[in-house]
């Protein structure tokens, strides 16, 4: 595998989805269903994405871009340069990619945006110990893996406010 983004063969995609279903108790829902959608790991934080879009205008897209950048930088920082991440896009092709080889000048883009756009977006380390789960209808992003959480929390909190859940438990509103 020399390219930094590789389309996953269907048999591998199914294997990763099956593992994700089993390890995270993934409960896909359609349309307006809310709730976590997965059993959120112990080392996780879930943020509402609503502050990125509520009452915003096109000129406010800088916050969206900053949010995406923070998550992508965090995932890259927590991944060794020669390690792959898995990008699972509900009902669409999935990919392996090297986060250190995408998103920069002259590099291909990330295969998935961390902000879900109508489908569940999942990015996972090869061992499934770190990553993110974007829930399109709940409008949330759950990030997991202590190193990733430690890396991104302050910047994400500054953009969208504190998490709504930690380790799968709802936090009191502030």
N, C-alpha and C positions, 0 to 999 in steps of 0.2 A: 504494500500500500504506500505509494509515493505521493499521491495527490493529497492535499490537506482536507478535502471533503470527498467522501465516497458514498454513493447510493448503496443502501443496504439491500442485499438480495431478500426476496420475500421470506424464504425459510429462516433467515437470521432475524428479520424484522419480527416474525411471529414468535420466535424464541425469546426475544427481548420483551415483547409485549406480554407474553405468558408469564415471564419472570416478574415483570412490573405488576401485573394483576395479582400474582401470588404474594409478593413481598409487601406491597403497599395497599392491598385490599381495594384496588381501583374500582370505583363504582361510577362508570360513565352514565351521564344523564343527558337528556335533551332539553334544549331551550331554556326555560326560566328556572330550572332546578338549582337550588343553592345548597350550601353545606360544603364541607371540605372536598369531597370527591375521592379522597384517599385517607388511609390511616397515616396521619402526619407523624414523621419520625420524632423520637425524643429530642434530638438536636435539630430543631427546626423553628423557623419563624415565618409567619404568614402575614403579608401586608395587603391591605385593600388598595386596589389600583384606581379607585374612584377619584381620589384627589388629583390624579393626572389628567382627568377628563371633565370633571364636573365644572360647569360654568367657564370653561376655557375657550379661548379663541385660537386661531391659527398661529398667532404670535407667541402663544404659550407652549409651543411644541418643544422649546428648548428643554423644559423639565422632562418631557418624555424621552428626548435624546439623552439627557444626562442619566436618567434612570436606566435606560438600556445599557449605556456605557458602564455604569457602576456594576451592574450584574455581570456583564461580559468580562470586565476587568477582574472581578472577584473570581469568576469561574476559571479564568486563565491563570490567575495568581495561585490558585489552589490545585492546579494540574501541572504535572511535570511536562517539560517541553516535548517529550517523545510519547506521551500518553494521550489516548483518544477519549473523546466524549461521545456519548450516544444521544442523538436527537430523534425523539419519537413525536410525530405529528399525527394526531388522531385522524384516521381516515385518509391519510396522505402518505407518500413515501417517507421513509426514515433514513437516517444517515449516521455514519461515523465521521468524526472530524477532529482535527488537531487544533485546539483553541489558540495555540501560539502561531498557527499558520493561516488564520483567517481574520478578516476585519481590519487589517492594516492597509497602508498604501500598497497598491499592486497585488493585494491578496484577494481571494474570493471572499464574499460576505459570509457571515454566520448563517448556517442553514436554517436556523429558527430564531425568531425574535423572542426575548423572554416575556414579552407582553402578549398574551393569547389574543388571537383575532378570529373568534368564531369557532375555534377548535381547541382541544386540550393540547398544550405544548409541554413537552417533558425533555429536560436535558439531564443526563446522568453520567457519573463517572463509570468506568468499566466495572467497578466492583459494587455499584449502586449505593455507595456510602455517602455521596454528595451529589447535589444537583438542584434542580428546580422543577416545580409543577405549576404551570399556569392554568387556572380555571377560568374559562371564558364567560360563564354565566354568573358565577359568584364574583367575578372581576377581582381575582386575587392572584398573588404569586406566593407560593410556599417555597422557601429555600431551605435546604437541609445539609447537614455536615457542619460540625462545629467550626472548622477552619473557615469555611465560606461565610457562615453567620458572623463570626468575629471580624472578617474582612470587610463586609458590606453594610452592617447594621447602622452605623452612625450616618453614613451618606444616604442610605435609603430612608431612614427616619427623618432626615432633614428635607427630603423631597416629598414624602407622602404621609409622614407622621409615624407613630409607633406601631408595631405589629398588632393585629387584631387577635392573633393566636400565637402561643409558644408551645411547642411540643404537643400540638393538637388541642390545647386547652384555650378556650376563649378568655381573653383578658378583659378586665373592666374598662368601660369607655372612659375616656379622659375629657 
